[in-house]
Every structure is written in structure tokens, then in C-alpha cells.
């Protein structure tokens, strides 16, 4: 169906048992490719692409993606931890839309500014159109590896993770990107979390770390369950 393409760093090694444990539980047979600064036994079973510490984020992605042979990927990071049962049927339908050229980027949760409304897509009953500034964000996203390569190559220069997201509105106004089909997964029963994002029914996950600490104020129940399951002392990182 798809392969995972994961960016991480060894300073997040304490999250790996939880992050990869959840993927193994729910996606054991799926290929997992990891862009990381050093190899580790915790990454056994994954194909790793190593980057130098000083290499900027976009170049790390590009150098790894150019060696990737997979067509469809789920792009994600180690702090975006799966906490529930995915909707495999809908994920497969999303992948088929991408394969058939009816979608380019499908974000697996929805987000918007408070004063905006969601616009239903014509391609799938559980997809809404991405607001322009969210055409692509560093969140779990299904896409063709080649589309992600094209996006990263279009950046004016190698940039860090924050500059990449800031450049998105301008990039998606360029002729090559203006007609890209960018959607977000959307189910009617999803609850809002925080100011501008919602839960995901198709790939239940949360951005569990913010500024190095557990986002306990938004994901208290989920973090408690995961920490108990994987014997994690959340006090080590602290909570917000």
C-alpha cells in the first residue's frame, strides 16, 4: 500500500521504542525508511539513510529521498506517535487516489485557521481541501516520493524545518505547484485539539512533543497510556 519515510534524530532516541513500537503493532509488514544521524539497534528492521549533524533539514530529506525506490510514502516524524487503530480501508482509498493522479498530498489530520471553513473535496467523502497555507506541513502525509522530492528541490536553498513550512504558501503559487491537489483527511466525528487542528480517525496520532516536552495538556490520556505501555518516565522530558 505505502512505505513509511521517517525523519528523526538520536536526541529523540527515548521516543523510538514508543514510536516504532506502535508502527510495528499496526503496520508490521510495511517497509520503514528512516532518515537519521546515526544507526542504532532500536532501528533494526528499518532501512536507514544517514545524514551529517550540520546538514540542514531539507537537504537531509532530499539526499534520502533520492535513494528511495518506493512510489507512495507516509512522511512522518518520531514525535507524531500513533495511539489508536488506523482505518486501513480509507488509507488504501487515499493511496489509490494518489496513484491515479487525483491527489498529490493528503495530510492525515485536518487543520485550519479559526476564521476559515472546510471545503469538501469532490474526490472522496472523507477529504477536505487544504487551506493554502497548509498545502504541505511537516505532519503525517501521504504522497508520492517524487512529489516530495519536487517540493524540496523547489525551495530557494537548503533550509531548516521551520523555513520549509514558511515557504509553502509561496511555493504553491508557482505554476508547477498551483494545480497540485492537496487534501486533509476529515471525518465528521473528529474532535478539535488545540486551536487549529483536529483528531485523526484514519491515522490516530498526535504531535506528542513540543519544545522538547510532552504535550500533556492536549494528549493527557494518550500519553499516559503510551508511557505505561512502553515504560516511559514522562517526567524525564517534562510536560507542558
ABEGO torsion letter per residue (X at the ends): XBBBBBBBBAAAAAAAAAAAAAAAAAAAABBBBBBBABBBAAABGBBBBBBBAABBAAAAAAAAAAABABABBBBBBAABBBABBBBAAAAAAAAAAAAAGABABBBABBBBBAABBBBBBAABAABBBBBAAAABBBBBBBBBAAAAAAAAAABABBBBAAAAAAAAAAAAABAAAAABBBBBBBBAABBBBEAABBBBAABBBBBABBGGBBBAAAAAAAAAAAAAAAGBBAAAAEBX
